Amino acid sequence: MVKVSFAFKSTIDAMIGGAGHSLCFQCGACVGDCPAAQYSTRFNPRQIMLDAVLGLADRLVTEDSVVWECTNCDNCFDHCPQDVRPVEVILALKNMIHQAGLSPKNVAPLLHSVATTGCTVAVSELINRRRRELGLPELVRPPVDELQKLLGDKKS
């Protein structure tokens, strides 16, 4: 028997991007074009949404949570007929996991890189040279000072 945790559902609702999770009616449109679901037997956005709707924190907010397998491609966002925005719910869950101190070890260096450079990978001359060779515009360095103001000068 599954017992719905309304407290956890309220916590998801309070997170940026989490408020729409209760509107999911489990149609499965989020799964069809999901690259993570195609390559992982564990990842299923429909199941994640069901667990969120039921408030099953013990399945979602864990050290090895499946939500980290999401590629944030927005396909589920584009296909959802209810405008639930599963990717935003998954991002809210990732934020909850990080706030609980349960993020995978590789997340901290990425957060530090974003906070200090504005990118997950620093823009280098090598990257820009390769982009020029491919006919792509050079990447510009983001305004890190503005980002740090938004982050409250937090580095990770």
C-alpha positions in Angstrom: 0.0 0.0 0.0 1.3 3.5 -0.9 0.6 6.3 1.5 0.6 9.7 -0.2 2.9 12.3 1.6 1.1 15.6 1.3 4.0 17.3 3.1 6.5 16.2 0.5 4.0 17.3 -2.3 3.8 20.7 -0.7 7.6 20.9 -0.5 7.8 20.1 -4.3 5.1 22.7 -4.9 7.2 25.4 -3.1 10.2 24.7 -5.2 10.7 26.8 -8.4 9.4 24.6 -11.3 7.7 22.1 -9.0 4.2 23.5 -8.7 2.8 21.7 -11.8 3.6 18.2 -10.7 0.1 17.5 -9.4 -1.4 18.1 -12.8 0.3 15.0 -14.3 -2.4 12.5 -15.4 0.2 9.8 -16.4 -0.4 9.9 -20.2 3.2 8.9 -20.9 3.9 11.6 -23.6 7.0 12.6 -21.6 8.6 9.2 -22.2 8.4 8.8 -26.0 11.2 11.2 -27.1 13.2 11.1 -23.8 16.8 10.3 -24.6 17.6 9.3 -21.0 14.7 6.8 -21.1 15.9 5.4 -24.4 19.4 4.7 -22.9 18.7 3.9 -19.3 16.5 1.1 -18.0 16.2 3.0 -14.7 15.1 6.4 -16.0 11.4 7.0 -16.7 10.0 10.5 -16.5 6.4 9.1 -16.2 7.5 7.1 -13.1 9.3 10.1 -11.6 6.1 12.2 -12.0 4.0 9.5 -10.5 6.4 9.3 -7.5 6.2 13.1 -7.2 2.4 13.1 -7.4 2.3 10.4 -4.6 4.9 12.3 -2.6 7.3 9.4 -2.4 10.4 11.3 -1.1 12.1 8.0 -0.2 12.2 7.1 -4.0 13.2 10.6 -5.3 15.3 12.4 -2.7 18.1 9.8 -2.3 21.8 9.7 -2.8 21.5 7.6 -6.0 18.3 9.2 -7.3 17.4 8.5 -10.9 16.6 12.1 -11.5 20.3 12.8 -12.1 20.1 10.7 -15.3 17.8 13.4 -16.9 19.6 15.3 -19.7 17.4 18.4 -19.3 16.6 18.3 -23.0 13.1 19.7 -22.6 11.5 17.0 -24.8 9.1 16.2 -22.0 8.3 19.9 -21.6 7.5 20.1 -25.3 5.3 17.0 -25.4 3.3 17.3 -22.2 -0.4 18.0 -23.1 -1.0 19.3 -19.5 1.9 21.8 -19.5 3.2 20.0 -16.4 6.8 20.6 -17.4 8.4 17.4 -16.1 11.9 18.7 -16.7 11.2 21.6 -14.3 9.8 19.2 -11.7 13.0 17.1 -12.1 15.2 20.2 -11.7 13.2 21.0 -8.5 13.9 17.5 -7.3 17.6 17.9 -8.1 17.6 21.1 -6.0 15.9 19.3 -3.1 18.5 16.5 -3.3 21.3 19.0 -3.3 19.8 21.0 -0.4 19.6 17.7 1.5 23.3 17.2 0.9 22.8 14.1 -1.2 24.1 15.2 -4.6 26.4 13.0 -6.5 30.1 13.9 -6.0 30.5 15.2 -9.6 27.8 17.9 -9.0 29.9 20.1 -6.6 32.7 20.8 -9.1 30.1 21.7 -11.8 28.4 24.1 -9.4 31.7 25.7 -8.5 32.6 26.1 -12.2 29.2 27.8 -13.0 29.5 30.1 -10.0 33.1 31.2 -10.9 33.0 31.1 -14.7 29.3 31.1 -15.6 29.8 27.8 -17.6 30.1 24.1 -16.8 33.1 24.0 -19.0 35.4 27.1 -19.1 35.5 28.9 -22.5 39.0 28.5 -23.9 40.8 29.5 -27.1 40.9 25.9 -28.1 37.1 25.6 -28.0 36.6 28.9 -29.9 39.2 27.8 -32.5 37.3 24.6 -33.1 34.0 26.5 -33.3 35.5 28.8 -35.9 36.6 25.7 -37.9 33.1 24.4 -37.8 31.6 27.8 -38.8 30.1 28.5 -35.4 30.3 31.8 -33.6 32.7 32.1 -30.7 31.4 31.7 -27.2 31.5 34.8 -25.1 32.3 34.8 -21.5 29.1 35.3 -19.4 28.9 38.2 -17.0 30.1 36.3 -13.9 29.7 39.3 -11.6 25.9 39.4 -12.4 25.7 35.7 -11.8 27.4 35.9 -8.5 25.0 38.7 -7.4 22.1 36.4 -8.3 23.7 33.5 -6.4 24.4 35.7 -3.4 28.2 35.4 -4.0 27.9 31.6 -3.2 30.6 29.6 -4.9 28.9 26.2 -4.7 
